[in-house]
Amino acid sequence: MIIDTHIHLYAEEYGTERRNVIERAIEQGVGRFYIPNVEVDSIDGVWEVVQQFPEHVVPMMGLHPCYVKEDYHQQLTRIEKEVDRPEVAAIGEIGLDLYWDKTYIDIQKEALQIQCRWALERDLPVIIHSREAFHETFELLEPFMVKGLRGVFHCFGGSIKEASMLWNYGFYVGIGGVSTFKKAGMDQVLPYLPMEQIVLETDGPYLAPVPYRGKRNDPEYLTIIAARVAELRGITYEEVALATSQNANQLFR
């Protein structure tokens, strides 16, 4: 069994095919799916998928930085109510995004800090989205890390040094379809990361791996990502499956 630690199974891209897509992935050996919330409007979709596949799908709750706008306090108030439901395994996805729009960077930072406090109070991991903002995100997180904050930088595409900075605090890195992109440079990073630091993800329906790049990313493609990790590290697929599943279980406890 391999575990998809980050996939938006409620996304409209899956549409009427959602059930078949999930069942096909389970048949391929993807045994569990952790699905991150992104805003108030996605909450119902998260719970709908959880109810359909309660033995396989695990919810996470947070406010994605791209959805942090003037109403972020109201959104956070609503989302925090969901965080205390016993099924919720993590706070996410949360973080900073300086790629699309820097207009709301100050309140992105405040929203991130608020949600990190939630995580510490509840002893839950955080699922970090950091796009074009690694050092800004790390600087904000470090005071919480010192206090025991744990989590994962999802869709990791950074350097060995950045991964090492995270591992100093026990943070995992989520490896997805980007690892199969020729120009992404992950072939120069993945072989040198501690295997104990790596978890797998698709981030579906986004960032499908080669040879499906540009198409909808289905959860069964996690097997392609696992095979890519095995190739770059010179180990077997089974070794990758075992190690990354153990890491995911440790992350989510």
N, C-alpha and C positions, 0 to 999 in steps of 0.2 A: 504494500500500500504506500502511496505517496500522498502528501497533503498539500493542497493549494491554500496558502496562507493569506491570499488577497485576490478576491474576484467579485465583481459586481454582477452577481447572477440575476438581480432584479432589473437590470438595464433593459430598456425597450428594444435594444438590438437583438435580444434573444426571442422576443415576441412569443408567438404560439409554439415555437420550437423548444422552449425552455425545458420542459420536462424531458423530452427526448435527448436534448443536449446533456443534461445532468446524468441521465441514466446511461448514456453512452460513455461518459467519462468514468462513471463508477465501474462499468464493465472493463474499462481499460486499466483499472487499478488505482484511480484517484478516489480515495476513501473518505476524504473530509474536505470541506470548503469553508473558509472563514470569509464572511462577507462584510465589508465596511460600509457604514452609512456615510452620506456626504452632506445632507441637509435635512431640514424638517420634512420636505416633500418626499424624500426617499424612505422615510421610516416605515410607512405601511408596506412598501415593496419588499423591504428587508424581512419583515415578519411574515409576509405571505410565502416567501420562498422557504423560510424556516419551518413553517407549518406544513408545507408540502413534503419536505425531506428532513424531518426532525432528527434522524439518526446520522445524517451526513452534513447538514448545514448549520453553522454556528454564527450568530450575529455579533457585530461590533458596532458601537455607537460613537459618533463624533461629528464635528462640523469641519468639513474640508475647507482649506484656506481660500479656494476659488469661490466659495459661497459665503465668505465673510463680507457682509455689507453693513449698511447703517443699522439694520435690524438684528445685528448679531447677538445682542443681549437677549432678545425675545427668543431667537432660535436656540441659544444655549440653555435657556430656562426650560424649553420644551424637551430638548434632547437629554438633559440631565435626568428627567423623569424616567426615560427609557434605560439609562445607564444602570439603574438599580434593579432592573429585572434580572433574575438569577441566571438566565440563559446567556447574558452578555459576557463575552470573554475578553474584551479589550476596549480601549478608548481609541476610536479612529474611524475615518482617517483624518488626521489633524496635521498641522505643520505650517510651512511658509511656501509661497509660490511667487517668485519674482519674474517668471517667464512671460506670463500673459499681461499682467497689469500691476503696477506698483502703487496705484492710487490708495489702496487700503492696507498698506504694509503695517502701519502702526496698530491698527485694530486686529490685523492678522496676528501680530505678536501678542497682543493682549488675550485674544481668544485661545491661542496656543498655551499660554501660561495658565489660564483658567482651567483648561482641560487637563493639563499636567497635574494640577492640584487635585482634580477629581481622581486621577489615576493613583496618586500617592495615597489619598484618603481611603481608596477602595482596594488597594493592592492589585491593580490591574495594569497590564502592559499597555503601551501606547504604540499606535501604528503611524509612523511619521512619513508624511509627504514632504519632500524637500526638492524643489525644482529651481535651479539657478540660485540656490540659497543655502548651500551646505554650511558654510561658516557662520552665517547669521543664525541658522537653526541650531547649530551645535552650541553657540554662545548662549542662546536662550535656554537650552535644555540642560547645560552642564550643572547649574545650581540644583536642579531637580535630580539629576543623575547622582550627584554627591549624596543625596538623601535616600537613594535607593530606587529611583525611577528606572524601569526596565522597558524594553520594547524592541522594535525593528524599524530600520530605515527601509521602507519598501521601494521597489523599483530602483535598486542601488546601481549606479553607473559611475561611481567615483573611483578614486585612486586607492592604492594600497595604504598610503598614509592615512587617508580619511577613514578607511575601514578599520585601521589600527586604533585611531582615536576613539571610534565607537566601541571596539572590543575591549578597550581599557575599562569601560564601564559596563561590559557585559551585553552590549547591544548587538542584535543580529542584523544581517543584511538580507533583504529579499531579492532573490535572483530570478529574473523572468525572461521574456522573449528577447530583450535587448542583448542578452548574452550570445544570441545567434547572429546578430548584425555584424557584418564584416568591419565596418568603420567605427564601431562602438568602443573598441579597445579592451573589451572584457577578457579577451584571450591573453592579455598581458597582466591581468589582475586576478582572475579567478584561480589560477593554479597556485597562488601564493597566499590565499586567505586560509585561516584556520577552518577546517571542515566543520568544527564545532560552532562556527559563526553563521553558517549558511542555512537559510530556509528557502523553499521554492514558492513561486507564485506565478500566476498568469497575468493578473490585472485585467482579465477579460471584462468587457469585450474589446479592450484596447491592447495595442502593442503585441500583436500576434507574432510568433516566431517564424523564421524562415522554415519552410517555403510558403507560409501563409501570410507573410508580411503584407499589411495593407488591407487584409480581410478581417472579418470578425474573429476575435480570439476566443475559441471554445475551450472549456476546461480540460478536455482530453489532450490538448496540446501541451499540458504540463509534462507529459511523457517525453516530448521533444526537448523540453528544457532540462529535464533530468538527464537525458542522454547526452546533451551538450556539456553539462557539468561533468559527467563521467568521462567524456572524451578529453576535456581540457585538463582534468586532474589525473588521468591515466589510471582510473579505477573502474570497477564494474557498475552497471546501472543499479544492481541490487545493493551495493555498498552506499551509493548515493541515496537510494530510497530509504534505507535503514537510518543513515546518519541524519538526513534532513527531517525525517519523521520524528526521530528522537528530539531533535532541536526544536521542532514546532511544539511538541508536547511539553518540553521544558519551558518554552516561551509562554505558552498559554496555561501551563500547569493544570 
